[in-house]
Amino acid sequence: MDFPLSVFEKWKMVCPKCGLVQKVSKVWRCKCGHPLTLITRMEDIQLDPLILKERPLSLWRYKEVLPIVEKSIVSLGEQLTPLIQFDSMGLESCFIKLDFLFPTGSFKDRGSSIMISAAKLMGVKEAVEDSSGNAGASVAAYCAKAGISCKVIVPSYASGSKILQIRAYGAKIVVKGSRSDATNLAMQEAEKGTFYASHVWNPFFIEGTKTFAFEVWEQMGKKEPDVVVLPVGHGTLLLGAYKGFLELKELGMIENLPRLFGIQAEGCSPIVDRLHGGSGSASSSHLAEGIMIRDPPRLDEMVKSIVETGGDALTVGDHEIKENWKKLSEKGLFVEPTSAVSLAGLEKLMEEGLVDRDESIVVPLTGSGLKTPQKIARLIS
């Protein structure tokens, strides 16, 4: 079923690599092979802070900057996630954003809700996604809510508990070798016409993750933090945060972009390697499974978002991840080990003098501890 183009008349798809601009469609890859992104004329958008006070506390309160009409919204009740002060490390103004409290237990629900809403609007009946776990579970859940048949292709090392969650939503599971093997198979199906509900390639997904920035801005008294420290694999939260803060600046809501710092795991750090040379550490993380991405297709965009905001990237090892996971647990925060990557990175950033103790800092916690019970059992023992 075709969808009315008038729904997306204010939006365009653009390729960040070659600059090609086209109308919004189910296409997920430019002719040059690069992922696409969505753009609109920010001067045409009116987002009145006073109106926000009257709206429900969900990411849909920022509807003016989202490419979705209300009649097509697929929601599982995405509330604004809490932003709480973290009194550790001697920091004066460090805040933890609890993005693991979304319906499926990870921040990926931000992107899935927008992307599957777009799929519903386009009349999609079948979708395919490749994922190591959290994104697959999120896409499966929202497809279930939308009545869309879903297939999730996972690598052989995917967590059993995450696979169980995907199955619970009624999605079909296909296990296919490495992470790249899973992606290649999903792309083959997408090229045959199945909607590619990819958290990496589909441009609608980042439109969802950018709501992170709008929430932080509002929760901090309608101002931006000095620093945001994020775990980075495929970079969907990093790119969403960058796009969201950039739009806030274009709307005149903030004066400066926060410095964005991307934290990667030892042995798998393409951003760090690009910025600082080298080919990664000889050791490899066993705890940060959610960000072990060696060849992210949006690498150039991720590097740009860090450089343009005056941020940086660095790696952390399993010992640092473990110690900071314990710090979070001792504060009553039960997250999967990948979520501790950003806090471990913040500690290292302070040690290296890249972040000052008196700066305002936001650190997202991206996934629930219920996602990886086996790994957490080993950490505790």
N, C-alpha and C positions, 0 to 999 in steps of 0.2 A: 504493500500500500504506500503510495506517495504521500508526502506530507506537504502542507502549504508553505512555500518558500517565504511567505510574508511573516511567518513566525520568527524567522531568523534574518529579516531584512536589514536589521541594524548590525549584524555580525558578519565577519568574513573569516575565512581560513587563510593563514599565511604561512609560508615556509621560512623559518628563521635563517636557513642556510642560503637559499637562492633568491628569496624575496618574492616568489610567485604567490599571487593573491587569487583566491577563487571563492565561489559561493559555498555556503555551508552544505555539507552532504554527509553521507556515510563514509566517505573517503578518510583514511587514517594515515596515509603516507603520500608525500609529495612525489612527483615524477622523478625528482633527483634522488629519491630514496630516504630523505630526512623526515622525521616526525613533524606534523603540523601543529600550529597553535591557533587560538581564536583571538580575534581583535575586534574592537568596536571604537566608535568615536566617543572618547570620554567627555568631550565638551557637550555632548547631547544628554549626558546622564545627570540627574538631579537626585542626590542622596541627602535628605534633610535629617540631621542628627536628632531633631526634635520629634520627628515621626517615628524614629526607632524606639522611643520610649513606649509607644502604644502597641508595638508588635510582639508576637510570641518570641520567647527566648530560644530560637533555633537558627540554624545557619540560613534559613530561608528568609530571615528578616532583611537580608541584603539583596533582595530580589532585583533591585535596579541594576546591579552589576553582574547578574547571572543570566545566561542565555536560555532561560527556560520560562515558559508560560505556566501560570498556576494550575491550569487544568491538566497538565501532564506530570505534575510532581509525583515522584515515587519516594515516599518517606517512611522510615521506621521510627520516627520521633527523634531526630538529631538535635539534641539540646545544646546550648552553649556549654562547652566543657569548662570546668572550674580552672581558675588561675589562682594558685595559692603561693604564699611566701614560703621560701625554703631557707630556713635558718641553719645553714651549715657552711663550712669553709670560711667563716668569718665575713661573709658577704653582707652588705648593707641592703641591697635591693635586688635579690635574685628571686625569680618567680618560676614555678613549675606549672606547666599547662597539662592537665590530665586528659590528653586525647585518647587514652586507652579506655575511656568510659563511654565510647560510642556503642551503638547497639550490637555490633559483632565483635567488639573488643579491640578495635584498632582505629587509627586515624584515617584509614583507607575509606571509611564510610563517607567522609566528606566528598571524595571524588566519585565514589560509586553512585551515590544518590543523584548527583547531577548527570553523570554519564548515562545511567539507566533511565532517568527521566527523559533524556534526549532520545534514547533508543525507543522508548514507548511512543514518543511523539512522532518518530519516523516510521512507526508501524512494524518494528522489529519483532520477529517471532522466535529467532534462534540466535544465541550469542556464544562466543568462544573466548576464553581468557587463558593465559599462561601465567603461572604464579608459583612461588615457593611456599605460599600459605595464606598470609593475611589478606592480600588483595583478592585471591581466589575465593576465600570465604565471604568477603564483603560483596563481591560481584554476584556470587551465588545467592546470597540472601536477598539482594535487591532485585535480581531477576525473578526469584520466587515471588516476591511481593508484586512484581509487575506482570506475572504470568508469562514470562519469557523462558523458553527452554535454554538451559545453560550447560556448557561443557567446560570443565577446567582441566587443563593439562599441567601436570606438576612434575618437577624433577624427581629422581629416585631418592634424593636425600630429604624430601619434604617431611616435616614433622607429622607423625601419626595423629596427633591430637588435632592438628589443623585440617588434615585430610578428613578426619571424622566429622569436623564441623561442616566442611563443604558438603559431605554426603548427607548430613542432616537436613540441609536445605533442599535436597532433591536433585542436586547437580550431578552430572555424569563425570566421573574421575578417569583420567587417562594418565598413567605414569610413563614418562619418556626420558630416560637417561639423564643427561646434564641439563642445566638451566637453559643453555642455548638450544639444545635439542627440543625442549618443550616449546620454546619460542618459535622455532622453525616450523614445527608441526602446526601450531596455532595460526601462524601466518599463511600456511598452505590452505588451511580451511577458510581463512578470511578472504584469500584471493579467489576462492570459489563462490564467494557471495555471503558467507556467514558474517554477521555483525561482529567486528573485532572489539570486544569490550576490554581493551587493554589499558591497564592503569599507567602504562608507559607511553604507548603510541597514540591512544585516543585523546584528541585535544580537549574533550569535554571534562576529562578527569581533573586536569589542573585547574579548570574553572571552579571545581569543588574545593580543592585543597587551598586555594587562595583565600577562602573564608577564614582560615586560621589567622591571617593578618588583620582582617577586619575585626575579628573577635578580640584579639590582643589589643588593638587600638582602642576599642570601646571599653574593655575591662581595665585598661590603664588610665582611664579618665580622658579618653579621646586624645591620646598622644602616643607616639611611638617609643619603644624601648631603645636603648643605645645599642644593645647586642642581642642577637638571637643565635643560639647554638643548636644545631640539628644533626641527627644521624643521617648519613647519606648513602644510599645504594643506587637506585634508579633516579633518585632526586626529585620525586614528585612533591614532597613536602617543601623542600628547599625552593623549587621553582614556583610552587604555589605561594609561598611566603613572599618571594621576590615580586611576583606579579601583583599580589594583593597590596603590598606596601607601595609599589610603584603607582598603582591606580589610586591609592589614597593620596599620594603626593600630587598626582595629576588633577585630582578632584579638589585640591587645596585643603585637605583635611590634616596633612602633616607637612612639615618643612623639610625634614631630612629622612633618608632611608636608614634603617638600622643596619649595622654591620652584620653580615651573615657569615657564620662560621660553619663549615661542613666537616663533620667528624666521620672518619672511615676506619675500618678494621684493618689491623696489620695483615699483610699478605694479599689484600684486595683493596687497593686505594688509587684508582685511576685519576681522581681529581688531584690528590696530593702529588702523584707522579707527574701530572701535567704542569702543575704550578711550581714544583720544586725539583723536578728531574728525578731520575732513578726509575727503577722498575718494581718498586714495592719491597716489603720486608720478606726475608726468607721464611720466617715463621708465619703461620696462618691461624686466624681466629676460628675457634670451634663454638664460640658462644653467640657471635653476632650473625646468625644465619640469615636474618632479614635484610642485611645490606651487603652480602657477599656477591656483588655484581661487578664483573671484570670489564665489561665492554658496554657501558650504558649508552643507548643511542642519543640521548640528549646531553652528552658530556660537554660539548661546546657551550650549550646554554647554561649548564651548571657553573662552569668556570666563569662565564661572563657575569652571572648573578653575584658571585663571590667577589670578583675583582671590582665590579662597578660600585659595590657597597663598601669597599675598603675592608672586606673580611679576609679570611684565609681558610686553609684546610690543614688538618693533621690527622695522624693515626693514633689509635690506642690498642693495646693488647689485651688478652684475656684476663691477665691478673688485674689490670686497671678496671676492666669491665666488672669483674667479680667484686672488687672492693667497693665500687660505687653502687652496684646492685644491692649490696648489704646496707649501705648508707640509706638508700631509698626504703628498703624493707624496714629498717629500724625507725623510719619516720611514718610507717603505716602504709607505704605505697608498694603494692604488689604488681610488679611489671615483669615482662619477659626480658632476658638479658640484653637483647638488642636495644631496649629502651634506655639502659644504663650507659650506653655508648656516649650520648651527648653530655651527661654529667661528668663522665670520665674525661671527656674532651675539654670541658670547662675548667676542670682542675688543672689540666696540662696547659691550657691557654693562660691561666693566671701565673703558673710557674714560669712560663716563657715571657711574661710581661705583655702579652697581646691584649689582655682584658684587665681593666682596673677594678679594684674591689668596690669602688664607690659608683660604678656605672650600673644602670638599670639593665637587667639581664633576664631573658626569657628562655627557658629550656622545655621543649615538649617531651612528654612521655608517650610513646607511640603505640605500645601494645601491651595487653594484659598478661599477667603472669599465668593465667589459666591457659594460655596458648601453648606453653612449653613446660608442662609439669615434669617430664622426665629430666630435662636439663636442670630445672630448679631443684629437683630432688637430689641431684648430684652436687649442686652448689651447697645445699644445706648440709649434706653428709660429709 
